[in-house]
Amino acid sequence: MNSVSHLASSPASSPSGPLEKTHLRLGFVALADAAPLVAAKLLEFGHAHGLTLELSRQPSWAAVRDKLLSGDLDAAHTLYGLVYGVQLGLGGPQTDMAVLMVLNRNGQAFTLSNRLADALAEHGSLPKALATLGRKPVFAQTFPTGTHAMWLYYWLAAQGVHPLRDIESVVIPPPQMVAALAEDKLDGLCVGEPWNAMAEAQGVGRTVAYTSEVWPDHPEKVLACRRDFVSANPNSARALVQTMLEACRWLDDPGHRNEIARWLARPDYIGIDEALIAARFGDAIPASVPRGLPVRFFDNGDVNYPQPFEGVWFLTQFERWGMIDARGDYAEIAARINQTQLYREAAAHVKVAVPAEENARTFMDGKVWDSGTPAAAYGRSFPIRR
């Protein structure tokens, strides 16, 4: 294992006082974007900040949610939208949640069955391609309020396909996606890597678009926990963010991307051929999908700040698809969930710059979401919605 030359020289405690908890159990799902947790553990970035990390692989996002809520996990690599869904009590018990930081941007894709990919290439539009199936298409995502569901629904709707009426949407854990596609149970899916790469390698599907085409440099996985964990353990939570920032910074080195791919290939992390992980893990995207953007973990800290207005966007999409009724407190909800002050303190301690909060994002259909847009008006502005 390579040594790390830039571990922080901070003492084994927080600048604000001793750590309330020094052994933290972190959950993750078998995906390439769990890389920051794996790097943090294997290189023991936490030791410089007074922490010992224990990783616990979970079989599904529902398991991550349940173990966070039960206290079996202190924090987890999880879907941005999952955190917001739990905050609102969608599909399970309501619990106040915290987003500590963004772990990555981009790195997810849309893969179609070979039959549907052929039809799309022949007919040139997704609605025409779907019509050739002669039945209601089945698409998979990974959690009802998760990022993959939101990317899938947006991608379909932008092409004139109503995701609540024109397709059947099913939830499948990421590691089970390829098998479902191979067994002809699916016509398409949205999932993180390396499962799209594996579908292509096994010849059971073709990647036709990346989620970064929907929202370039979108936030994806976050480091999340219950809010009462932050209240009870503020110094430990801050130290955890410092640790993960060190890991994300380490991942920016191209050579380290290859190294983490080898580690992720181990059975206790993802357990597949490292070449499939590395194929879409570097700075390049396959030539077959020229519009895709690479997965980003740090980029001088631009990746990691938990922008509240990005969190608000997920609430607008929950409203768009009828998961919640329109309400006027989206910004307040996001401000409570996204732990911006704690992040700023942690970032300052490890000398990571914090990007400006005022920003706008442009989506594949030309719509712009920015911090000055009234959320209710934005949610009602889509021609395809519930």
Contacts in CASP RR format, 6 or more apart in sequence:
PFRMAT RR
TARGET T0000
AUTHOR 0000-0000-0000
METHOD contacts of the structure
MODEL  1
MNSVSHLASSPASSPSGPLEKTHLRLGFVALADAAPLVAAKLLEFGHAHG
LTLELSRQPSWAAVRDKLLSGDLDAAHTLYGLVYGVQLGLGGPQTDMAVL
MVLNRNGQAFTLSNRLADALAEHGSLPKALATLGRKPVFAQTFPTGTHAM
WLYYWLAAQGVHPLRDIESVVIPPPQMVAALAEDKLDGLCVGEPWNAMAE
AQGVGRTVAYTSEVWPDHPEKVLACRRDFVSANPNSARALVQTMLEACRW
LDDPGHRNEIARWLARPDYIGIDEALIAARFGDAIPASVPRGLPVRFFDN
GDVNYPQPFEGVWFLTQFERWGMIDARGDYAEIAARINQTQLYREAAAHV
KVAVPAEENARTFMDGKVWDSGTPAAAYGRSFPIRR
1 42 0 8 1.000
1 43 0 8 1.000
2 43 0 8 1.000
2 256 0 8 1.000
2 259 0 8 1.000
4 43 0 8 1.000
4 45 0 8 1.000
4 250 0 8 1.000
6 246 0 8 1.000
6 249 0 8 1.000
6 250 0 8 1.000
7 45 0 8 1.000
7 47 0 8 1.000
7 48 0 8 1.000
7 246 0 8 1.000
8 48 0 8 1.000
8 49 0 8 1.000
8 242 0 8 1.000
8 246 0 8 1.000
8 349 0 8 1.000
8 350 0 8 1.000
9 48 0 8 1.000
10 48 0 8 1.000
10 49 0 8 1.000
10 242 0 8 1.000
10 349 0 8 1.000
10 350 0 8 1.000
12 19 0 8 1.000
12 47 0 8 1.000
12 48 0 8 1.000
12 49 0 8 1.000
12 50 0 8 1.000
13 19 0 8 1.000
13 50 0 8 1.000
13 235 0 8 1.000
13 239 0 8 1.000
14 49 0 8 1.000
14 235 0 8 1.000
14 236 0 8 1.000
14 238 0 8 1.000
14 239 0 8 1.000
15 349 0 8 1.000
16 234 0 8 1.000
16 235 0 8 1.000
16 238 0 8 1.000
16 345 0 8 1.000
17 235 0 8 1.000
18 235 0 8 1.000
19 50 0 8 1.000
19 51 0 8 1.000
19 233 0 8 1.000
19 235 0 8 1.000
19 236 0 8 1.000
19 239 0 8 1.000
20 232 0 8 1.000
20 233 0 8 1.000
20 234 0 8 1.000
20 235 0 8 1.000
20 236 0 8 1.000
21 74 0 8 1.000
21 233 0 8 1.000
21 236 0 8 1.000
22 50 0 8 1.000
22 51 0 8 1.000
22 52 0 8 1.000
22 236 0 8 1.000
23 51 0 8 1.000
23 52 0 8 1.000
23 54 0 8 1.000
24 51 0 8 1.000
24 52 0 8 1.000
24 53 0 8 1.000
24 54 0 8 1.000
24 74 0 8 1.000
24 75 0 8 1.000
24 236 0 8 1.000
24 240 0 8 1.000
25 54 0 8 1.000
25 56 0 8 1.000
25 72 0 8 1.000
25 73 0 8 1.000
25 74 0 8 1.000
26 37 0 8 1.000
26 41 0 8 1.000
26 53 0 8 1.000
26 54 0 8 1.000
26 55 0 8 1.000
26 56 0 8 1.000
26 73 0 8 1.000
26 74 0 8 1.000
26 75 0 8 1.000
26 76 0 8 1.000
26 77 0 8 1.000
27 37 0 8 1.000
27 55 0 8 1.000
27 56 0 8 1.000
27 57 0 8 1.000
27 58 0 8 1.000
27 64 0 8 1.000
27 67 0 8 1.000
27 73 0 8 1.000
27 75 0 8 1.000
27 76 0 8 1.000
27 77 0 8 1.000
28 34 0 8 1.000
28 37 0 8 1.000
28 38 0 8 1.000
28 55 0 8 1.000
28 56 0 8 1.000
28 57 0 8 1.000
28 58 0 8 1.000
28 64 0 8 1.000
28 76 0 8 1.000
28 77 0 8 1.000
29 57 0 8 1.000
29 58 0 8 1.000
29 59 0 8 1.000
29 60 0 8 1.000
29 61 0 8 1.000
29 64 0 8 1.000
29 77 0 8 1.000
29 78 0 8 1.000
29 173 0 8 1.000
29 174 0 8 1.000
29 175 0 8 1.000
30 57 0 8 1.000
30 174 0 8 1.000
30 175 0 8 1.000
30 269 0 8 1.000
30 270 0 8 1.000
30 271 0 8 1.000
31 77 0 8 1.000
31 174 0 8 1.000
31 192 0 8 1.000
31 193 0 8 1.000
31 194 0 8 1.000
31 195 0 8 1.000
31 221 0 8 1.000
31 270 0 8 1.000
32 107 0 8 1.000
32 192 0 8 1.000
32 193 0 8 1.000
32 194 0 8 1.000
32 261 0 8 1.000
32 264 0 8 1.000
32 270 0 8 1.000
32 277 0 8 1.000
32 280 0 8 1.000
32 281 0 8 1.000
32 295 0 8 1.000
33 77 0 8 1.000
33 103 0 8 1.000
33 104 0 8 1.000
33 107 0 8 1.000
33 192 0 8 1.000
33 193 0 8 1.000
33 220 0 8 1.000
33 221 0 8 1.000
33 295 0 8 1.000
34 77 0 8 1.000
34 221 0 8 1.000
34 264 0 8 1.000
34 269 0 8 1.000
34 270 0 8 1.000
35 104 0 8 1.000
35 247 0 8 1.000
35 251 0 8 1.000
35 260 0 8 1.000
35 264 0 8 1.000
35 297 0 8 1.000
36 77 0 8 1.000
36 103 0 8 1.000
36 104 0 8 1.000
36 223 0 8 1.000
36 244 0 8 1.000
36 247 0 8 1.000
36 248 0 8 1.000
36 251 0 8 1.000
36 297 0 8 1.000
37 53 0 8 1.000
37 55 0 8 1.000
37 77 0 8 1.000
37 103 0 8 1.000
37 244 0 8 1.000
37 247 0 8 1.000
38 55 0 8 1.000
38 260 0 8 1.000
38 263 0 8 1.000
38 264 0 8 1.000
38 269 0 8 1.000
39 45 0 8 1.000
39 247 0 8 1.000
39 250 0 8 1.000
39 251 0 8 1.000
39 256 0 8 1.000
39 260 0 8 1.000
39 263 0 8 1.000
40 46 0 8 1.000
40 53 0 8 1.000
40 243 0 8 1.000
40 244 0 8 1.000
40 246 0 8 1.000
40 247 0 8 1.000
41 53 0 8 1.000
41 54 0 8 1.000
41 55 0 8 1.000
42 263 0 8 1.000
43 247 0 8 1.000
43 250 0 8 1.000
44 53 0 8 1.000
45 243 0 8 1.000
45 244 0 8 1.000
45 246 0 8 1.000
45 247 0 8 1.000
45 250 0 8 1.000
46 52 0 8 1.000
46 53 0 8 1.000
46 239 0 8 1.000
46 243 0 8 1.000
46 246 0 8 1.000
48 243 0 8 1.000
48 246 0 8 1.000
49 239 0 8 1.000
49 240 0 8 1.000
49 242 0 8 1.000
49 243 0 8 1.000
50 239 0 8 1.000
51 236 0 8 1.000
51 239 0 8 1.000
51 240 0 8 1.000
51 243 0 8 1.000
53 243 0 8 1.000
56 67 0 8 1.000
56 72 0 8 1.000
56 73 0 8 1.000
57 268 0 8 1.000
57 269 0 8 1.000
58 64 0 8 1.000
58 67 0 8 1.000
58 76 0 8 1.000
59 173 0 8 1.000
59 175 0 8 1.000
60 142 0 8 1.000
60 173 0 8 1.000
61 78 0 8 1.000
61 79 0 8 1.000
61 82 0 8 1.000
61 142 0 8 1.000
61 143 0 8 1.000
61 146 0 8 1.000
61 173 0 8 1.000
62 143 0 8 1.000
64 73 0 8 1.000
64 76 0 8 1.000
64 77 0 8 1.000
64 78 0 8 1.000
64 82 0 8 1.000
65 78 0 8 1.000
65 82 0 8 1.000
65 86 0 8 1.000
67 73 0 8 1.000
67 76 0 8 1.000
68 75 0 8 1.000
68 76 0 8 1.000
68 78 0 8 1.000
68 86 0 8 1.000
68 224 0 8 1.000
68 225 0 8 1.000
68 226 0 8 1.000
69 86 0 8 1.000
69 93 0 8 1.000
69 95 0 8 1.000
69 226 0 8 1.000
71 226 0 8 1.000
74 225 0 8 1.000
74 229 0 8 1.000
75 100 0 8 1.000
75 223 0 8 1.000
75 224 0 8 1.000
75 225 0 8 1.000
75 229 0 8 1.000
75 237 0 8 1.000
75 240 0 8 1.000
76 223 0 8 1.000
76 224 0 8 1.000
76 225 0 8 1.000
77 103 0 8 1.000
77 221 0 8 1.000
77 222 0 8 1.000
77 223 0 8 1.000
78 221 0 8 1.000
78 222 0 8 1.000
78 224 0 8 1.000
79 142 0 8 1.000
79 143 0 8 1.000
79 145 0 8 1.000
79 146 0 8 1.000
79 147 0 8 1.000
79 148 0 8 1.000
79 220 0 8 1.000
79 221 0 8 1.000
79 222 0 8 1.000
80 99 0 8 1.000
80 102 0 8 1.000
80 146 0 8 1.000
80 147 0 8 1.000
80 219 0 8 1.000
80 220 0 8 1.000
80 221 0 8 1.000
80 222 0 8 1.000
80 310 0 8 1.000
80 311 0 8 1.000
80 314 0 8 1.000
81 143 0 8 1.000
81 145 0 8 1.000
81 146 0 8 1.000
81 147 0 8 1.000
81 150 0 8 1.000
81 314 0 8 1.000
82 143 0 8 1.000
82 145 0 8 1.000
82 146 0 8 1.000
82 224 0 8 1.000
83 97 0 8 1.000
83 98 0 8 1.000
83 99 0 8 1.000
83 222 0 8 1.000
83 224 0 8 1.000
83 337 0 8 1.000
84 97 0 8 1.000
84 145 0 8 1.000
84 311 0 8 1.000
84 314 0 8 1.000
84 315 0 8 1.000
84 318 0 8 1.000
84 333 0 8 1.000
84 337 0 8 1.000
85 91 0 8 1.000
85 145 0 8 1.000
85 146 0 8 1.000
85 318 0 8 1.000
86 92 0 8 1.000
86 93 0 8 1.000
86 94 0 8 1.000
86 95 0 8 1.000
86 97 0 8 1.000
87 94 0 8 1.000
87 95 0 8 1.000
87 96 0 8 1.000
87 97 0 8 1.000
87 333 0 8 1.000
87 337 0 8 1.000
88 94 0 8 1.000
88 318 0 8 1.000
88 324 0 8 1.000
88 333 0 8 1.000
89 95 0 8 1.000
90 144 0 8 1.000
90 145 0 8 1.000
90 318 0 8 1.000
90 323 0 8 1.000
90 324 0 8 1.000
91 144 0 8 1.000
91 145 0 8 1.000
95 226 0 8 1.000
96 226 0 8 1.000
96 227 0 8 1.000
96 228 0 8 1.000
96 336 0 8 1.000
97 224 0 8 1.000
97 225 0 8 1.000
97 226 0 8 1.000
97 227 0 8 1.000
97 337 0 8 1.000
98 224 0 8 1.000
98 225 0 8 1.000
98 226 0 8 1.000
98 227 0 8 1.000
98 229 0 8 1.000
98 230 0 8 1.000
98 237 0 8 1.000
98 337 0 8 1.000
98 338 0 8 1.000
98 339 0 8 1.000
99 222 0 8 1.000
99 223 0 8 1.000
99 224 0 8 1.000
99 306 0 8 1.000
99 311 0 8 1.000
99 337 0 8 1.000
99 338 0 8 1.000
99 339 0 8 1.000
100 222 0 8 1.000
100 223 0 8 1.000
100 224 0 8 1.000
100 225 0 8 1.000
100 230 0 8 1.000
100 237 0 8 1.000
100 240 0 8 1.000
100 241 0 8 1.000
100 244 0 8 1.000
100 306 0 8 1.000
100 339 0 8 1.000
100 342 0 8 1.000
100 343 0 8 1.000
101 222 0 8 1.000
101 223 0 8 1.000
101 241 0 8 1.000
101 244 0 8 1.000
101 245 0 8 1.000
101 304 0 8 1.000
101 305 0 8 1.000
101 306 0 8 1.000
101 343 0 8 1.000
101 346 0 8 1.000
102 219 0 8 1.000
102 220 0 8 1.000
102 221 0 8 1.000
102 222 0 8 1.000
102 303 0 8 1.000
102 304 0 8 1.000
102 305 0 8 1.000
102 306 0 8 1.000
102 307 0 8 1.000
103 220 0 8 1.000
103 221 0 8 1.000
103 222 0 8 1.000
103 223 0 8 1.000
103 244 0 8 1.000
103 248 0 8 1.000
103 297 0 8 1.000
103 304 0 8 1.000
104 220 0 8 1.000
104 221 0 8 1.000
104 248 0 8 1.000
104 295 0 8 1.000
104 296 0 8 1.000
104 297 0 8 1.000
104 303 0 8 1.000
105 212 0 8 1.000
105 217 0 8 1.000
105 218 0 8 1.000
105 219 0 8 1.000
105 220 0 8 1.000
105 295 0 8 1.000
105 296 0 8 1.000
105 303 0 8 1.000
106 210 0 8 1.000
106 211 0 8 1.000
106 212 0 8 1.000
106 216 0 8 1.000
106 217 0 8 1.000
106 218 0 8 1.000
106 220 0 8 1.000
106 292 0 8 1.000
106 293 0 8 1.000
106 294 0 8 1.000
106 295 0 8 1.000
106 296 0 8 1.000
107 192 0 8 1.000
107 193 0 8 1.000
107 210 0 8 1.000
107 211 0 8 1.000
107 212 0 8 1.000
107 220 0 8 1.000
107 280 0 8 1.000
107 294 0 8 1.000
107 295 0 8 1.000
108 147 0 8 1.000
108 148 0 8 1.000
108 151 0 8 1.000
108 190 0 8 1.000
108 191 0 8 1.000
108 192 0 8 1.000
108 193 0 8 1.000
108 196 0 8 1.000
108 210 0 8 1.000
108 211 0 8 1.000
108 220 0 8 1.000
109 190 0 8 1.000
109 191 0 8 1.000
109 192 0 8 1.000
109 193 0 8 1.000
109 196 0 8 1.000
109 207 0 8 1.000
109 209 0 8 1.000
109 210 0 8 1.000
109 211 0 8 1.000
109 280 0 8 1.000
109 289 0 8 1.000
110 151 0 8 1.000
110 152 0 8 1.000
110 155 0 8 1.000
110 188 0 8 1.000
110 189 0 8 1.000
110 190 0 8 1.000
110 196 0 8 1.000
110 207 0 8 1.000
110 208 0 8 1.000
110 209 0 8 1.000
110 210 0 8 1.000
110 211 0 8 1.000
111 181 0 8 1.000
111 188 0 8 1.000
111 189 0 8 1.000
111 190 0 8 1.000
111 191 0 8 1.000
111 196 0 8 1.000
111 199 0 8 1.000
111 200 0 8 1.000
111 205 0 8 1.000
111 206 0 8 1.000
111 207 0 8 1.000
111 208 0 8 1.000
112 120 0 8 1.000
112 187 0 8 1.000
112 188 0 8 1.000
112 205 0 8 1.000
112 206 0 8 1.000
112 208 0 8 1.000
113 181 0 8 1.000
113 184 0 8 1.000
113 186 0 8 1.000
113 187 0 8 1.000
113 188 0 8 1.000
113 204 0 8 1.000
113 205 0 8 1.000
114 203 0 8 1.000
114 204 0 8 1.000
114 205 0 8 1.000
114 206 0 8 1.000
115 133 0 8 1.000
115 187 0 8 1.000
116 129 0 8 1.000
116 130 0 8 1.000
116 133 0 8 1.000
116 137 0 8 1.000
116 187 0 8 1.000
116 188 0 8 1.000
117 205 0 8 1.000
117 206 0 8 1.000
117 208 0 8 1.000
119 128 0 8 1.000
119 129 0 8 1.000
119 130 0 8 1.000
119 132 0 8 1.000
119 133 0 8 1.000
120 126 0 8 1.000
120 129 0 8 1.000
120 208 0 8 1.000
122 129 0 8 1.000
123 129 0 8 1.000
123 132 0 8 1.000
125 159 0 8 1.000
126 156 0 8 1.000
126 159 0 8 1.000
126 160 0 8 1.000
126 161 0 8 1.000
127 159 0 8 1.000
127 160 0 8 1.000
127 161 0 8 1.000
127 166 0 8 1.000
130 137 0 8 1.000
130 161 0 8 1.000
130 166 0 8 1.000
130 167 0 8 1.000
130 187 0 8 1.000
133 187 0 8 1.000
136 166 0 8 1.000
136 167 0 8 1.000
136 168 0 8 1.000
137 166 0 8 1.000
137 167 0 8 1.000
137 168 0 8 1.000
137 187 0 8 1.000
137 188 0 8 1.000
138 167 0 8 1.000
138 168 0 8 1.000
138 170 0 8 1.000
138 185 0 8 1.000
138 186 0 8 1.000
138 187 0 8 1.000
138 188 0 8 1.000
139 152 0 8 1.000
139 156 0 8 1.000
139 163 0 8 1.000
139 167 0 8 1.000
139 168 0 8 1.000
139 169 0 8 1.000
139 170 0 8 1.000
139 186 0 8 1.000
139 187 0 8 1.000
139 188 0 8 1.000
139 189 0 8 1.000
139 190 0 8 1.000
140 169 0 8 1.000
140 170 0 8 1.000
140 171 0 8 1.000
140 172 0 8 1.000
140 177 0 8 1.000
140 180 0 8 1.000
140 186 0 8 1.000
140 188 0 8 1.000
140 189 0 8 1.000
140 190 0 8 1.000
140 191 0 8 1.000
141 148 0 8 1.000
141 149 0 8 1.000
141 151 0 8 1.000
141 152 0 8 1.000
141 169 0 8 1.000
141 170 0 8 1.000
141 171 0 8 1.000
141 172 0 8 1.000
141 189 0 8 1.000
141 190 0 8 1.000
141 191 0 8 1.000
142 148 0 8 1.000
142 149 0 8 1.000
142 171 0 8 1.000
142 172 0 8 1.000
142 173 0 8 1.000
142 174 0 8 1.000
142 177 0 8 1.000
142 190 0 8 1.000
142 191 0 8 1.000
143 149 0 8 1.000
143 171 0 8 1.000
144 171 0 8 1.000
144 323 0 8 1.000
145 314 0 8 1.000
145 318 0 8 1.000
145 323 0 8 1.000
147 211 0 8 1.000
147 218 0 8 1.000
147 220 0 8 1.000
147 221 0 8 1.000
148 190 0 8 1.000
148 191 0 8 1.000
148 192 0 8 1.000
149 169 0 8 1.000
149 190 0 8 1.000
150 314 0 8 1.000
150 317 0 8 1.000
151 190 0 8 1.000
151 211 0 8 1.000
151 214 0 8 1.000
151 215 0 8 1.000
151 218 0 8 1.000
152 163 0 8 1.000
152 169 0 8 1.000
152 190 0 8 1.000
153 163 0 8 1.000
153 164 0 8 1.000
153 169 0 8 1.000
153 317 0 8 1.000
153 321 0 8 1.000
154 214 0 8 1.000
154 215 0 8 1.000
154 317 0 8 1.000
154 363 0 8 1.000
154 364 0 8 1.000
155 190 0 8 1.000
155 209 0 8 1.000
155 211 0 8 1.000
155 213 0 8 1.000
155 214 0 8 1.000
155 364 0 8 1.000
156 162 0 8 1.000
156 163 0 8 1.000
156 166 0 8 1.000
156 167 0 8 1.000
157 163 0 8 1.000
157 382 0 8 1.000
157 384 0 8 1.000
157 385 0 8 1.000
158 214 0 8 1.000
158 363 0 8 1.000
158 364 0 8 1.000
158 365 0 8 1.000
160 384 0 8 1.000
161 167 0 8 1.000
162 384 0 8 1.000
163 169 0 8 1.000
163 321 0 8 1.000
164 321 0 8 1.000
164 386 0 8 1.000
167 187 0 8 1.000
170 186 0 8 1.000
172 180 0 8 1.000
172 186 0 8 1.000
172 189 0 8 1.000
174 191 0 8 1.000
174 192 0 8 1.000
174 195 0 8 1.000
175 195 0 8 1.000
177 186 0 8 1.000
177 189 0 8 1.000
177 191 0 8 1.000
177 195 0 8 1.000
177 199 0 8 1.000
178 195 0 8 1.000
178 198 0 8 1.000
178 199 0 8 1.000
178 202 0 8 1.000
178 204 0 8 1.000
180 186 0 8 1.000
180 189 0 8 1.000
181 188 0 8 1.000
181 189 0 8 1.000
181 199 0 8 1.000
181 204 0 8 1.000
181 205 0 8 1.000
182 202 0 8 1.000
182 204 0 8 1.000
189 199 0 8 1.000
190 211 0 8 1.000
193 277 0 8 1.000
193 280 0 8 1.000
193 281 0 8 1.000
193 295 0 8 1.000
194 270 0 8 1.000
194 272 0 8 1.000
194 276 0 8 1.000
194 277 0 8 1.000
194 279 0 8 1.000
194 280 0 8 1.000
194 281 0 8 1.000
196 207 0 8 1.000
196 280 0 8 1.000
197 207 0 8 1.000
197 276 0 8 1.000
197 277 0 8 1.000
197 279 0 8 1.000
197 280 0 8 1.000
198 272 0 8 1.000
198 276 0 8 1.000
199 205 0 8 1.000
199 206 0 8 1.000
199 207 0 8 1.000
200 206 0 8 1.000
200 207 0 8 1.000
201 273 0 8 1.000
201 276 0 8 1.000
206 288 0 8 1.000
207 286 0 8 1.000
207 288 0 8 1.000
207 289 0 8 1.000
208 289 0 8 1.000
209 289 0 8 1.000
209 291 0 8 1.000
209 292 0 8 1.000
210 285 0 8 1.000
210 289 0 8 1.000
210 291 0 8 1.000
210 292 0 8 1.000
210 293 0 8 1.000
211 218 0 8 1.000
211 220 0 8 1.000
212 218 0 8 1.000
212 291 0 8 1.000
212 292 0 8 1.000
212 293 0 8 1.000
213 291 0 8 1.000
213 292 0 8 1.000
213 364 0 8 1.000
214 363 0 8 1.000
214 364 0 8 1.000
215 361 0 8 1.000
215 363 0 8 1.000
215 364 0 8 1.000
216 293 0 8 1.000
216 361 0 8 1.000
216 362 0 8 1.000
217 293 0 8 1.000
217 296 0 8 1.000
218 361 0 8 1.000
219 306 0 8 1.000
219 307 0 8 1.000
219 310 0 8 1.000
219 311 0 8 1.000
222 306 0 8 1.000
223 240 0 8 1.000
223 241 0 8 1.000
223 244 0 8 1.000
225 237 0 8 1.000
227 336 0 8 1.000
227 337 0 8 1.000
229 237 0 8 1.000
230 237 0 8 1.000
230 339 0 8 1.000
230 342 0 8 1.000
234 342 0 8 1.000
237 339 0 8 1.000
237 342 0 8 1.000
238 342 0 8 1.000
238 345 0 8 1.000
238 346 0 8 1.000
238 349 0 8 1.000
239 346 0 8 1.000
241 342 0 8 1.000
241 343 0 8 1.000
241 346 0 8 1.000
241 347 0 8 1.000
242 346 0 8 1.000
242 349 0 8 1.000
242 350 0 8 1.000
244 304 0 8 1.000
245 298 0 8 1.000
245 301 0 8 1.000
245 304 0 8 1.000
245 346 0 8 1.000
245 347 0 8 1.000
245 350 0 8 1.000
245 352 0 8 1.000
246 350 0 8 1.000
248 297 0 8 1.000
248 298 0 8 1.000
248 301 0 8 1.000
248 303 0 8 1.000
248 304 0 8 1.000
249 298 0 8 1.000
249 301 0 8 1.000
249 350 0 8 1.000
249 352 0 8 1.000
250 256 0 8 1.000
251 257 0 8 1.000
251 260 0 8 1.000
251 297 0 8 1.000
251 298 0 8 1.000
252 297 0 8 1.000
252 298 0 8 1.000
252 299 0 8 1.000
254 282 0 8 1.000
254 283 0 8 1.000
257 278 0 8 1.000
257 281 0 8 1.000
257 282 0 8 1.000
257 283 0 8 1.000
258 278 0 8 1.000
260 281 0 8 1.000
261 274 0 8 1.000
261 277 0 8 1.000
261 278 0 8 1.000
261 281 0 8 1.000
262 274 0 8 1.000
263 269 0 8 1.000
264 270 0 8 1.000
264 271 0 8 1.000
264 274 0 8 1.000
264 277 0 8 1.000
265 271 0 8 1.000
265 272 0 8 1.000
265 273 0 8 1.000
265 274 0 8 1.000
265 277 0 8 1.000
270 277 0 8 1.000
279 286 0 8 1.000
280 286 0 8 1.000
280 294 0 8 1.000
280 295 0 8 1.000
281 295 0 8 1.000
282 294 0 8 1.000
282 295 0 8 1.000
283 294 0 8 1.000
284 294 0 8 1.000
285 292 0 8 1.000
285 293 0 8 1.000
285 294 0 8 1.000
296 302 0 8 1.000
296 303 0 8 1.000
297 303 0 8 1.000
298 304 0 8 1.000
300 352 0 8 1.000
300 353 0 8 1.000
301 347 0 8 1.000
301 352 0 8 1.000
301 353 0 8 1.000
301 354 0 8 1.000
301 355 0 8 1.000
302 355 0 8 1.000
304 343 0 8 1.000
304 347 0 8 1.000
304 352 0 8 1.000
305 340 0 8 1.000
305 343 0 8 1.000
305 347 0 8 1.000
305 354 0 8 1.000
305 355 0 8 1.000
306 338 0 8 1.000
306 339 0 8 1.000
306 340 0 8 1.000
306 343 0 8 1.000
307 338 0 8 1.000
307 355 0 8 1.000
307 357 0 8 1.000
307 359 0 8 1.000
308 331 0 8 1.000
308 334 0 8 1.000
308 335 0 8 1.000
308 337 0 8 1.000
308 338 0 8 1.000
308 340 0 8 1.000
308 357 0 8 1.000
309 331 0 8 1.000
309 334 0 8 1.000
309 357 0 8 1.000
309 359 0 8 1.000
309 369 0 8 1.000
309 370 0 8 1.000
309 371 0 8 1.000
309 372 0 8 1.000
310 361 0 8 1.000
311 334 0 8 1.000
311 337 0 8 1.000
311 338 0 8 1.000
312 330 0 8 1.000
312 331 0 8 1.000
312 333 0 8 1.000
312 334 0 8 1.000
312 375 0 8 1.000
313 361 0 8 1.000
313 369 0 8 1.000
315 324 0 8 1.000
315 330 0 8 1.000
315 333 0 8 1.000
315 334 0 8 1.000
315 375 0 8 1.000
316 330 0 8 1.000
316 369 0 8 1.000
316 375 0 8 1.000
316 378 0 8 1.000
316 379 0 8 1.000
317 379 0 8 1.000
318 324 0 8 1.000
319 325 0 8 1.000
319 326 0 8 1.000
319 327 0 8 1.000
319 375 0 8 1.000
319 376 0 8 1.000
319 379 0 8 1.000
320 379 0 8 1.000
320 382 0 8 1.000
320 385 0 8 1.000
320 386 0 8 1.000
321 385 0 8 1.000
321 386 0 8 1.000
322 385 0 8 1.000
322 386 0 8 1.000
326 376 0 8 1.000
326 379 0 8 1.000
326 380 0 8 1.000
328 375 0 8 1.000
328 376 0 8 1.000
330 375 0 8 1.000
331 375 0 8 1.000
340 357 0 8 1.000
343 354 0 8 1.000
344 354 0 8 1.000
347 353 0 8 1.000
347 354 0 8 1.000
357 371 0 8 1.000
358 370 0 8 1.000
358 371 0 8 1.000
359 370 0 8 1.000
359 371 0 8 1.000
360 368 0 8 1.000
360 369 0 8 1.000
360 370 0 8 1.000
360 371 0 8 1.000
361 368 0 8 1.000
361 369 0 8 1.000
361 370 0 8 1.000
362 368 0 8 1.000
363 369 0 8 1.000
367 378 0 8 1.000
367 381 0 8 1.000
367 382 0 8 1.000
369 378 0 8 1.000
379 385 0 8 1.000
END
